[in-house]
Amino acid sequence: MPEILTQQTCIPCSGSMPPATPAEVAQLHQQLPEWAIIHAGAVPQLQRQYQFANFKQALAFTNSVGAIAESHNHHPALLTEWGKVTVTWWTHAINGLHRNDFIMAAKTDEVAQE
């Protein structure tokens, strides 16, 4: 049985750590089916868009995601617009995906359910 991603903690990631293997990405992605794996150039990233009734709710969500990102010292790209927020996770130090990105995506989903 896979570990529950929301119960895991990000580990400090340096540029010397390898990115997740394709098999690891596939296994972790199964736990986050609403997240898309996109590519910005050659860099794979996790991305999801959340819908809200207005800008105030979108901004509150952005701030909540920012707070969990800061507490884990792992930061996403956040695009806040009227009624929606696009969240993109990847590990800058390795220009790719790491287990940390999947952990943080799961924690982002948790924030959205609050």
C-alpha positions in Angstrom: 0.0 0.0 0.0 1.5 3.4 -0.9 2.3 5.8 1.8 -0.1 8.7 2.3 1.6 11.7 0.7 -0.1 14.3 3.0 1.5 12.6 6.0 5.0 12.9 4.6 7.4 15.8 5.0 9.6 17.4 2.4 13.3 16.6 2.8 15.8 19.3 1.9 16.7 18.8 -1.7 20.1 19.8 -3.1 21.1 19.9 -6.7 23.0 16.6 -6.1 19.8 14.6 -5.5 18.5 12.7 -8.5 15.0 13.5 -9.9 12.3 10.9 -9.5 12.6 8.1 -12.0 9.8 7.6 -14.6 8.5 4.6 -12.5 8.5 6.7 -9.3 6.7 9.5 -11.1 4.1 7.1 -12.5 3.5 5.6 -9.1 3.2 8.9 -7.3 1.1 10.5 -10.0 -1.5 7.7 -9.5 -2.2 9.2 -6.0 -2.8 12.6 -7.6 -5.0 12.0 -10.7 -6.2 15.6 -10.9 -2.7 16.9 -11.3 -1.3 17.1 -14.8 2.4 16.5 -15.6 3.4 19.3 -17.9 6.7 20.3 -19.4 8.1 23.8 -19.4 10.8 23.3 -21.9 12.6 20.1 -20.8 11.5 20.5 -17.1 8.6 18.2 -16.0 6.2 19.9 -13.5 3.0 19.1 -11.7 0.2 21.5 -12.3 -3.4 21.9 -11.2 -6.0 24.7 -11.5 -8.4 25.3 -8.7 -11.7 27.1 -9.2 -13.2 29.7 -6.8 -16.3 31.9 -6.7 -14.4 35.1 -6.7 -11.0 36.8 -6.4 -11.1 37.0 -2.6 -11.4 33.2 -2.2 -8.7 32.6 -4.8 -6.4 35.0 -3.0 -7.1 33.4 0.4 -6.2 30.0 -1.1 -3.0 31.4 -2.6 -2.0 32.7 0.8 -2.8 29.3 2.5 -0.7 27.5 -0.1 2.1 30.1 0.4 2.0 29.4 4.1 2.4 25.6 3.7 5.1 26.2 1.1 7.1 28.4 3.5 6.7 26.0 6.4 8.2 23.2 4.2 10.8 25.5 2.5 9.5 24.3 -0.9 7.8 26.9 -3.1 5.5 26.5 -6.1 4.6 28.9 -8.9 1.2 30.4 -8.1 -0.9 32.2 -10.6 -3.9 33.9 -8.9 -6.7 35.2 -11.1 -10.3 36.1 -10.7 -12.0 32.8 -9.7 -9.0 30.5 -10.2 -5.5 29.7 -9.0 -3.0 27.6 -11.0 -0.4 25.9 -8.8 2.8 24.4 -10.3 5.3 22.3 -8.3 8.7 21.2 -9.4 12.1 21.1 -7.8 14.2 24.0 -9.1 17.5 22.6 -7.8 17.2 19.5 -10.1 15.1 21.0 -12.9 12.6 18.2 -12.5 10.2 16.3 -10.3 11.1 14.9 -6.9 9.0 13.1 -4.3 8.7 16.5 -2.5 6.7 17.9 -5.4 4.1 15.1 -5.0 4.0 15.6 -1.2 3.4 19.3 -1.6 0.7 18.7 -4.4 -1.1 16.4 -2.0 -0.9 19.0 0.8 -2.2 21.7 -1.7 -5.2 19.5 -2.3 -5.7 19.2 1.5 -5.7 23.1 1.7 -8.3 23.3 -1.1 -10.6 21.0 0.9 -10.5 23.2 4.1 
